């Protein structure tokens, strides 16, 4: 009897950690490089709120903004290794994985407005691109909008010639590298977390980004002039480690998908207004002069950047260019 009781006790003791583990929440580390009060930052926090609500606390989402967990150059490798479960990088970040097709989204003057972008990414273009990630152990969940790029420096940028010789920070897209070179500037790849200091110290002369990022990262404080050019679009792809995602209990994954869908609708809904509000705040601060292109100036920028479309064929491939041209009704050459 004593042996039996000992055996039962031993079994109970061995089972206890498993029971405790089963009751522990599933942790999702969600890393991104921008501030909490940007559209992406708010979207990440909304996903956390909804994910924990819909799973009744069975999932805990830990959000790490402002590169507090990984710098943008390190994020995707960390995701593949399973050190972090969820990211929302700009789509230009997938080229190091051998997936250059996403860079087609960086073509200048590609999207007419936010609605055009949203339709394309919810449809054939977005789904086709996400399929490219699967072979790399990455699953795409959603595309988040952050609006259109502005361009800044410490001098007015109104004509292509005004960019001649300027060192401009870019996130890594070869498409952006190309259109800036066509405008006579010198692109510099740099981590997002390093941009403010680089602008402040003159390591780079300018950068491109959205109004919300100019405000929250305080880039406008160290740039005398901002051209509200809206020459290219900035979008993010919310991605997860495929092994982690497929290993979740189906009921949990269903609730997380619901949370992500709602967080995506929320993020994309606020993106436009957040950028408009940020632009107003920058203007109110009075530390930088905002410039708006005339129709003729915009046309000159478009003509200067136009060869990027022909060049892009060798970079991203004809297939994605044909797809984008068809879905967006744009000419590629």
N, C-alpha and C positions, 0 to 999 in steps of 0.2 A: 504494500500500500504506500509505504514511504517513498519507494522508488517511483511509483506512479505519480505521486504528488509532486515529486521533484521534477519529473519529466514534463508534467503539465505546467509547472512554474517556469521551467526553462523555455518551454514553447511560448508561453505568454510573454516572457522577457524578450525573446527573439522577435516576437511579433510587434512589440511595442514601438520600436523605431519606425517600422513600416507603416503602422497606423498613424503615428505622428507625422510621418512624411506625407502620407496620403491626405492628411488634413491641412498641410501647409499649402499656401496659395502658389500657383504657378507664377513665376516672376518673368515679366517681359521688360528687358532693358531697351528703352527707346532713345537712341542718341541722335542729336542733330546739331547743326553748327550756328543757328541763329538765336535771337533772343525770344523769350517767352511772349513778348507783346507784339510779335510779327504774326502774319497770317499762319505761317507754318507752326510757330510756337504755340499759338492759340489752338490750332488744329490738333497738335500732339496732346495738349492738356485736355481737350474735349474727348479725344479717343480714350485717354486714361479714365476720365470720369464715366464714360459710357461703358467701357469694357469692364470696369470693376462693378458697375451697377448691374449690367446684364448677366454677369456670371455670379452674382451674389457673393462677391469677394473671393471667388475661387481663383481669380487672376489678379495679380498686383502689377500695375504698370509703373515702372520707374523712368521718369523722363529726365534726360540729361541734355539741357540746352547749351548754347554758346561753346561748343567743343569741350565741354567740361569732362567728358569721358574719352573721346577720341577726336583728333583733328580730322578734317575732311579727307586728307590723303590716306588716313589709316582706317577709316570707317568700314569700307567694303571688305577689306581683308579680315577685319575683326568679325564681321558678319558671317563670312564664309567659314571661319574657324569656330563659330558658335560663342564667341566671347560677348557678343551683343546680339539680341534677337531681332531688332527692328530699327530701320533707318529711314530717312527721307532725304536722300541726296538730290542735288540737281541732276538732271538727266545727262549732263555732260560728263559725269563721273564714271560712266560705264565703259568708256573706251579702254582703260587699262585691263578690263576683263576680256578684251578681244571683241567687244560688242560696240562697234563704231556707229551703227545705224541710228542710235538715239540722237547723235549729234545733228541729224537732219532737222531736228526741232529747233536748233539754234540758228538756222538760216535767217538772215536779216529780212525784215518786212514780210515774214511768212504768214503770220496770223493777223487778220483784219481787226479782231477785237477778242475780248475774253470769251464771248459766246462761241466764236469760231473755234477757238482753242479747246473749249470744253467739249464741244460736239465731236471733234476729231479724236480726242483722247478717250472718250467713252465708247467710241466706235471702232472701226476697223484698224485705224492707225495705232491706237493705244494697245489693243489686244495683240496685234501682230508683233509689236515691240516687246511686250511682256513675255511672249513665247521664247524670245531670244535669251532670256535670263535663266530659263529652267536648267539648261545644261551646265550652268555655273553654280548650281546649288542655291539659287536665289529665286524667290517667288514674288512677283509683283502683285500688290494689293490695290493700289489706287494712284491716281495722279492728282497732285495738289497744285493749284494755280497760285502764282505770286505776281502776276501782272507783267508789265513791260519795263525794259531797261531804260534808264537815263544815263547820261555820260557827264563826267565831271572833270575839272582841272582847275588850275589857278589862273586861267585866262578864258575868255569866251570861246566857245566852240560852235561856230555857225556854218562854216564852210569846210569841206574836206581838207583844204590846205591848212586849216587851223590845228589839225591834229598832227601835222608834220613833226616828227622827231619826239613826240610825247611817249613816255613809258607808261603804258596802261595796264593795270592789273586785270587779268582774266582768271576764270576758275579752272581752266584746263581744256576747254573745247577748242579743237583745231579749226572749227568753223569760225569761231570768234577770232582766233589767231589770224585767220586769213582775211576777214573783212577789216580788221584793224590795220593789217599790213597794207591793204589796198588803199586805206585812208592815209597812209604815210606814217603811222605810229608804230611803236615797238611793244608788242604784247609781252607781259610778264606773268607767268603762272605763279600763284601765291595762295596759301591757305587763307580762308576767310578770316580766321582769328588774328591774322597778322596784318590785315589791310590798314586799319586805322593808324598804327604806328608807322607803317611804310609811307602812307600819305603825309603824315605829320613830319616825318624826317626827310622826305623827298626821295626815298628809295624808288618810289614810283610817282609819276606826276598826276595820275588820275585813275579812274576806274569806271566800270559800268555796273549798275545795280538798280533795284527797284526803289521807289520812294520810301517804303516802309523800312527797308534795310539801311538806306541813307540816314533815316531818322534814328532808329534804335541803336545802330552802331556808331552814331554821331560822326559819320563821314563828312556830313555837311559842315561840321565845325572846322575842318582842316582842308576845305576846298572852297575857293572863292566863287567859283562859277559852276552851275549845273545846267546842262542843256536837257530840257524835257523832250527828248528825241523819240522815245518809245520805239527804238529801232529794232529791238529783238525781244523775245519773250523769255521769262524765267519760270520754269516749271520744275516740280519735284516729283519723284517716284517713291511712294511708300513701299518698302520692300522688307521681306523677312527671310530668315534662314529656312530653306525648304525642309530640311530634316526636322527642325524644331516644329514647323507649322504642320507638317503631315503627321507628326507624332502626337499632336494634341488630341484629346478625346473629341469625337465628332460633335457632341453637343456644345462643348466649350468653343470649338472653332466656329460653329454656326453663330454663336452669340458674339464672338469677336468680329466676324464678318459683318454682322449687323451694326456693331459699334463703329467699325471702320467706314461703312457706307454712309452712316449719319455724320460722322466726323468729317468725311470728305465733302458732303453737301454743305456743311457748316463752313468749312475752310474756304471753299470755292465761292460761297455766297459773300463772305466778308472781304475777300481779297481786294476787290476793286475799291470798296469804300475805305478800307484800311490804307490803301495807297493814296487815295484822294485826301484823306485826313492827314496823312503824313506829309504830303506835299504842302498842305495848308500850314502845318506846324513849322516846316522848314522855312517857308516864306515869312511867317510871323516872327521867327527867331532873328531874322535880319542879318545873319552871318554869311550868307551866300546869295548871289544874284541868280535868279532863275531866268533862263533864256528859252524862248519858244521859236521853233523853226517856221519860217514862212513857207508857203507852198513851193516856191522856187528853190529855197534852201533844202527842203526835204527831198525834192526831186534830184538835186545834185548829190545828196547823200546816197539816195537809192541807186543812182547811176554809178557812183564810185564803188559801191558794194556789190553791184550786180554780178560781176565775174565770179563771185563766191559760188554761185549756183552751178556754173560750169565746172569749177574746180572741185566741188563737192562730190562729183561722180566718182573720182578716184579715191576719195576718202571714205564715204559711207556706202557706195554701191548704187547701181542703177535701180535695183528692185525697190528700195525704200523711197527713192526719189520719185519713181513712177507712182507708187502708192500715195505719197503725200500730194503729188501734183493732181492726181485724180480726185482724191477726197477733198482737197482744199480749193480745187479749180485754179491752180496757179501754174505759171510757166516756169520751167526749169532752165531754159536757155534762150 
